[in-house]
Amino acid sequence: MVCKLRRRVVSRLHLPVFPSMQSNSQRFPLALISKSPLAAATPDSTLAMATWRPMTDSDITALMAIADEIHRDLPEAEAVFRERLHLFPEGCLVLVEHDSVGGYAVSFPIRRGRPPALDAMLGEIPHDADQYYLHDLAILPRFRGRGAAAEGIGKVMEVAKRYPTTCLVSVYGTVPFWERFGFAPEPVDAAMEEKLRGYGEGATYLTRGNA
């Protein structure tokens, strides 16, 4: 469809990654890794009021609470999220309703085919980055069901179009979800296979063109 640390639950890509999960087999995300859980949920009548906005430092506490709920098995440290926000703020968003944060998206440029390991610090954004990475997209159940995931992905892709391709690590069996947005599995080498193991059983590397 995937980011994720403290003790430690996509992407990082849940959204749509995103779905209710106590174990990897039970959860259906958006990681967004990409840790991504956006599973089907009963729509909340107030969701129409929820909007995506740029993430700020003050959102991190709420973001970590969401990550703990959605990515219980793929935890990432608070420092990981703070670093991504500071290194590439335009790739970090939160879904809010009034003062309540109900989801987030984390994305940033990387060198092609070299997404970070789960819960790994970046250090810097490569000066020669040539691919965009959707690390995590996570939305709480009560905020799902009315297009918030698709809207969030759209906003991420607006930034991603500066690069030839976008990639993510799909977790929680969300490949079908990500295929709806043009992502498809790509062959991986031994080094990528080893990295994917850190995202749990069934983690799949996906890419799409940004043309």
N, C-alpha and C positions, 0 to 999 in steps of 0.2 A: 502498500500500500504502500525511525525508526530507525540520534540520544540519547541511564535511562536516566559514591553517592551517600549517603548517610547509611542507614541500616539497610536499608531496603529489603514499582510495578511496573517500548510500544514497542525507534519512534519507530523516547522517545518515540512513527508514524503511525496513535490510534486515531481514529476518527470514526468515522464511520465506522475509523479505527477508530470505529468504534463501538463494542458490546460488552452481559453481566457475568463477571468472571471471578471465579475463585481459583481456577487453575487454567493453564493454557488451553486445555481441551474444552473448557467451559466458556472461555471468553472470546468475544468477537470484536476486535478493535478497528484505529487509524493509527501508528506508526508508523503514524504516523511512523520505526524504528523504523516502513515507518511504523514505529510502534503505533498502531492505529486501532482504536476501538470506538466504533460509532454504531454499535449494534442497534437493532430496532428497539424502540422504546415507546411507551405511550406518550403521545405528544402533550406538552404542557401548553395550556391556553395562553400563557404569558410569553411563550418563546418568540412571538412576533416582535417583542420589544427587545430581544437580545441582538446585539450588534458586535462586530469585530472592530477592535481598535488596537493601536500599537501597545505593546507590553512596556511596563515600566518596572523599576526596581521594587516598587511597593506591591507589585502583583505577585512576586515570587512566593510569598508565604501561601497564598491561595493556590498558586500553581502546584506547589509541592503537595498540598492536600489532595488535589485532583490526581496527581501522579500516584500517590499512595493508594488511592482507591482503584484506579484503572490499571496501573502497571505494578500491581503488588509483587509479581514474580520477576519483574524487570526493573528494579530500582536504580535510580541514578541520584548522585549527590546534588545538593542545592548549589554547590560551587560550579557544577557542570552547567546548570541552567543560567546562572549569573554570568558565567564566562561567555556563553553563546549570545546572551543579550548584549553584553558590552562589546563583543567583537563584531556583531552584525545585527544591530537593533531592527533594521527594516525587515528582517526575516522572522521576527518574533511578534506574535499577536495574541490577544486574549479575547474571549467571547464574554460579553458582560450584559447583564440585565440590571438596570439601576446600579447598585453598588456591589452586586454579586457576580463573581467570576465563575463561569460555568464551563470553560474550555480554554484550550490554548493551542498554538501552533508554533513550532520552532524549526527554522530552516536556515541554510547558509551555503555559500559556495565551497566546493572542494575540488581537488584534482580528480579527473575522471576515474571512476572505478575504485576510489580509495575513501570510502566513508569511514568515519571513526568507529572504533570499537565501542560497545556499550559502556556508559559511565566513564568515558575517557575525555580528558581535557584536550582542547585543540591547540592551545598556545598562540595561534594566529590563523588568520585567513590567508591561504597561500596566494602570493602575488600572481601566480600563473594558474589560478583556479579556472577550470574549463567545464565544470559541471555543477548543477545545483542539487542540493541534498535536502529532502524533506525528512527531517529527523524524527519529528513527533507531531501527531495531531490527535488530541484527546478531548472528548466532550462528555460531560456528565449525563446520565440517562435522562434527567428531566429537561435537558436542553436539546435533546435529539428529536428527530422526526419531522422537522419542518424546513429542511434545507440548510441548516447551519454548517454542516460538514462541507457540502458542495460550495457554499459561499466562501468558507475559509480556504478551501483548496484553490478556488479561483483567485483569491487575493495573493496566495503564495505563488501561483503560477504567473501572476503579473510581474513579480520580481524575477522569477526563474527564467523568463523569456530572454533575459540578457545573455543566457548561456545556451549552447546547442541542445543539451539534454538535461533531464531531471531524473534523479534516482531516489530510491528509498528502500528500506528493509521492511517487508510486510510480515507481521506477526499475527498470532491468534486466528489463522486461517482466513485472512482478509484479502487474499489475492483477487477473488471475484469482484470485490468492491473496487479495488484500485484499477482493475481492467476497464471499468466503466469510465475512467478518466484517462484512458489511453496508455496506461502502464502495462508492461508485459515482462515476464521472466527473461533474464539474460544469462547465458552460460557464465559460470564463475570458475576461477582457478583455485588451487589448493589453499592459497592464502586467504581468499575470500570465504571459502568454505569454513575455515577455522574461525574467522571473524563472525560468521553467521551463527556458529554454535553458541556464541555468547548471547544471542537473542532468543534462544530456546528452540525446541523441536519445531520443525516446519517453517522456520524463518526463511524468507525468499527474497532474493535481490531482484528488484524491478527497475525498469527504466522506461522513459518515453522521450520522444523528440519534442522540442519546443517551437518548431516552425509553425 
